Amino acid sequence: MAPPGFWDRPEVIEALAARDMGAVVRNFRKWTGASQTDISVLVGIPQPHVSELERGIQHVAAMSLFERFAEGLGIPRRLLGLADQSSGEPQATAATDRQAADSQHGWLRTRRMLNKHRSELTQLAASLYPSSVQLASTGILAPRDWLPERPIDLSSIKLGLGDTPLPAVNGRQAETRPVRPLVSAGRHYETYHRAMRDLDRPRLFENRVCYRLLEVNWPEVRLTLDHMRYFDMIDVGEALAHELALAAIDREGNVRADRSSWAALPFRRLVQDPFDLKTYPLLLSISTLTIRRSRAGTTFLLLRRGVDQVAIAGGMLSVMPTGVFQPASILPAPHSPDFDLWRNMMREYSEEFLGNPEHDGSGDPINYGNEEPFRSLDAARSAGQVRVYCLGAGIDSLNYVGDIFTVAVFEAEVFDEIFNGLVELNEEGTVASSAQGREHFTFDGSTIDDLLTAEAMAPSGAACLYLAWQHRASVLD
């Protein structure tokens, strides 16, 4: 952070008065020793953008970006002409303190009910939308043109970076006030993620730079993306989920379908069309059904996501690996080696299957050609011992998180060699078994039907299972 007196320096005051964030960045780096990457992480914008600001190639104009700089660097808001968030608060009294405490207690109760009933609420959310965009009973929304007629080899997909204005809906709208508790007398939390941070923080909760989905174009086999921050998704998606829980769950903790309707969901009405991807930030994750194929049979693994470990889908079964599409190290895009679906999947294999440390975006770039398990995974895929397909894309109906659904088919020998150190526990949960002795699930119709009908499956995992079984002939060919 800035040293004492930094914000009072004449050159800094002058830069802030002119809203010259490039000059602010130059002075901040000079007096703190921070790198462009440090500022990128603090503010939540890609490092190349920080570089362009510092060199005067780009300039900040959007109010939301000034807010990000103020929050990330600790800039006194008045120096940027931003309203003081603490101004106008009534003097605290015992009564007002109790009001804030009661508000937070009620928020936390609803949050816990949301997590307890996430599977039911997902189905309820899906029912609000036309059946034409519901992917069976998975809880995923997907228009027809987001689901290719046959699996697409992952290597065929082209990625592009778009340049779109910041979304109009960011979770700070008045419609979210009922799901943002009081932080103090008369003042609500500014964002949903801040309430989560203070009142219900999961162990994995970092505001990392991520990729935002802008367009799915399967005829041209192309995905268009932009950048966003992880908390952008929390502020919109978890606010949507909380709003539905608040409306649908009664005092006894029961989910009541008759209590939820569009009329009772003002924030969801604000982002009513989940496929209008310029309106709100749609975080993109990659969910992968991993199949081990041998003469003895075809099996797959699932993960039971830890309730206290992850921000969403805690307690639910999911395919593994599943992870947010994001850089492992902040480098200029699209030339970053991390701007690649397969490499993102490999990092998740390293973390979820082998328990290796997470590549959190602050370290050195990964040498995919020489480091393990990336080198072995690449070699196996090149040799045809691992085949990876994309099955389509969709959006979680409850919290508007985007997903690319994939399946990776491993020949047993290479699976057993690469994942010889398969863990039972990882940072996100516990590897699930179909029976005692850590037996993998059998890839057959009855097993998949049981999982989709009798288990609390994460929507993205349910979609992977459903689509993989629909395309089993092509996937296992």
Secondary structure, DSSP 4 states (H G I P E B T S, - for coil): -PPTTGGGSHHHHHHHHTT-HHHHHHHHHHHH---HHHHHHHHTS-HHHHHHHHTTSS----HHHHHHHHHHHT--GGGGTPPPTTTTPPPP-HHHHHHHHHHHHHHHHHHHHHHHTHHHHHHHHHTTS-GGGB-TTSSEE--GGGS-SS-EEGGG-EEEE---PPPS--S-SGGGGGGS-EEETTEE-SSHHHHHHHHS--SS----EEEEEEEEETTTTEEEEEEEEHHHHIIIIIHHHHHHHHHHB-TTS-B-GGG--GGG-HHHHHT--TT-TTTS--BEEEEEEEEEEETTEEEE-EEEE-TTT-SSSTT-EEESSEEE---SB---SSS-TT--HHHHHHHHIIIIIT-PPP--BBSPPP-TTTSTTHHHHHHHHHTTSEEEEEEEEEEETTT--EEEEEEEEEEHHHHHHHTTT--SEETTEEEE-SSTTTPPEE-SHHHHHHHHHHS-B-HHHHHHHHHHHHTHHHH--
